[in-house]
Amino acid sequence: MIAERLELADWRRQVSELYAAIRAEPDPAVAWTHWRDVRDRLFRTHSQSPVPQSERGDVTEPIYYDYDPALRTLADIETADGATFELPGSTSGHVTAERAGTARFILGGQSVGLSMFWLLDYSGGFFLSFRDATSAGETYGAGRYLVDTAKGADLGVNADGRLILDFNFAYQPSCSYDPQWSCPLPPRENWLAIPIRGGERLRS
């Protein structure tokens, strides 16, 4: 048990260090390439990879849309009602969260709003996930993650304090690779009608 927990701590540490390197890189496309390279290595080799050990390799490594600079935006965060909310989960359990804020931004010329949650279970932290018009066809049907500060997975804020959202860094939850993982999923209020062709995608 202790060995497995140490391995999990190492996974989280490496993910946190990856995002720290991304935030420090001034060129978003270079940062995205680094993100892909490190994720590929972790998914192939780390003991805490969400891919079952017997299946790791070319067939299960993450694949992505090409980088699209138009999918990088800045969000203003409005205070939300603070209501306690049970996020839907990939298993029978739920993750309790507080509706902490609403990220409002422009994407593809459209005004978009996504609820941001503060996780009260799991490891705490801000959490932002979404579904969009590509879900189930081109991307994982249950949705993708964009911010998960419990793992250090966020791009930070700009000099004006606006949240940096780059949908090229959207990724599938662990349960998309193995149903043994229990993952919080996007609530209906974060289901978008527009397609977001950036980030991790399904194999065609």
DANORVEN-V675456 format. One record per residue. RES is the residue in three letters. BURIAL is # if it has 24 or more other ideal C-beta (glycine too) atoms within 12 Angstrom, else .. Layout:
BEGIN
res:RES burial:BURIAL
res:RES burial:BURIAL
END
This chain:
BEGIN
res:MET burial:.
res:ILE burial:.
res:ALA burial:.
res:GLU burial:.
res:ARG burial:.
res:LEU burial:.
res:GLU burial:.
res:LEU burial:.
res:ALA burial:.
res:ASP burial:.
res:TRP burial:#
res:ARG burial:#
res:ARG burial:.
res:GLN burial:#
res:VAL burial:#
res:SER burial:#
res:GLU burial:.
res:LEU burial:#
res:TYR burial:#
res:ALA burial:.
res:ALA burial:.
res:ILE burial:#
res:ARG burial:#
res:ALA burial:.
res:GLU burial:.
res:PRO burial:.
res:ASP burial:.
res:PRO burial:#
res:ALA burial:.
res:VAL burial:.
res:ALA burial:#
res:TRP burial:#
res:THR burial:.
res:HIS burial:#
res:TRP burial:#
res:ARG burial:#
res:ASP burial:.
res:VAL burial:#
res:ARG burial:#
res:ASP burial:#
res:ARG burial:.
res:LEU burial:#
res:PHE burial:#
res:ARG burial:.
res:THR burial:.
res:HIS burial:#
res:SER burial:.
res:GLN burial:#
res:SER burial:#
res:PRO burial:#
res:VAL burial:#
res:PRO burial:.
res:GLN burial:.
res:SER burial:.
res:GLU burial:.
res:ARG burial:#
res:GLY burial:.
res:ASP burial:.
res:VAL burial:.
res:THR burial:.
res:GLU burial:#
res:PRO burial:#
res:ILE burial:.
res:TYR burial:#
res:TYR burial:#
res:ASP burial:.
res:TYR burial:#
res:ASP burial:#
res:PRO burial:.
res:ALA burial:.
res:LEU burial:#
res:ARG burial:#
res:THR burial:#
res:LEU burial:.
res:ALA burial:#
res:ASP burial:#
res:ILE burial:#
res:GLU burial:.
res:THR burial:.
res:ALA burial:#
res:ASP burial:.
res:GLY burial:.
res:ALA burial:.
res:THR burial:.
res:PHE burial:#
res:GLU burial:.
res:LEU burial:#
res:PRO burial:#
res:GLY burial:#
res:SER burial:#
res:THR burial:.
res:SER burial:.
res:GLY burial:.
res:HIS burial:.
res:VAL burial:#
res:THR burial:.
res:ALA burial:#
res:GLU burial:#
res:ARG burial:#
res:ALA burial:#
res:GLY burial:#
res:THR burial:#
res:ALA burial:#
res:ARG burial:#
res:PHE burial:#
res:ILE burial:.
res:LEU burial:#
res:GLY burial:.
res:GLY burial:.
res:GLN burial:.
res:SER burial:.
res:VAL burial:#
res:GLY burial:#
res:LEU burial:#
res:SER burial:#
res:MET burial:#
res:PHE burial:#
res:TRP burial:#
res:LEU burial:#
res:LEU burial:#
res:ASP burial:.
res:TYR burial:#
res:SER burial:.
res:GLY burial:.
res:GLY burial:#
res:PHE burial:#
res:PHE burial:#
res:LEU burial:#
res:SER burial:#
res:PHE burial:#
res:ARG burial:#
res:ASP burial:#
res:ALA burial:.
res:THR burial:#
res:SER burial:#
res:ALA burial:.
res:GLY burial:.
res:GLU burial:#
res:THR burial:#
res:TYR burial:#
res:GLY burial:.
res:ALA burial:#
res:GLY burial:#
res:ARG burial:#
res:TYR burial:#
res:LEU burial:#
res:VAL burial:#
res:ASP burial:#
res:THR burial:#
res:ALA burial:#
res:LYS burial:#
res:GLY burial:#
res:ALA burial:#
res:ASP burial:#
res:LEU burial:#
res:GLY burial:#
res:VAL burial:.
res:ASN burial:.
res:ALA burial:.
res:ASP burial:.
res:GLY burial:.
res:ARG burial:.
res:LEU burial:#
res:ILE burial:#
res:LEU burial:#
res:ASP burial:#
res:PHE burial:#
res:ASN burial:#
res:PHE burial:#
res:ALA burial:#
res:TYR burial:#
res:GLN burial:#
res:PRO burial:#
res:SER burial:#
res:CYS burial:#
res:SER burial:#
res:TYR burial:#
res:ASP burial:#
res:PRO burial:.
res:GLN burial:.
res:TRP burial:#
res:SER burial:.
res:CYS burial:#
res:PRO burial:#
res:LEU burial:#
res:PRO burial:#
res:PRO burial:#
res:ARG burial:.
res:GLU burial:#
res:ASN burial:#
res:TRP burial:#
res:LEU burial:#
res:ALA burial:.
res:ILE burial:.
res:PRO burial:#
res:ILE burial:#
res:ARG burial:#
res:GLY burial:#
res:GLY burial:#
res:GLU burial:#
res:ARG burial:#
res:LEU burial:#
res:ARG burial:.
res:SER burial:.
END
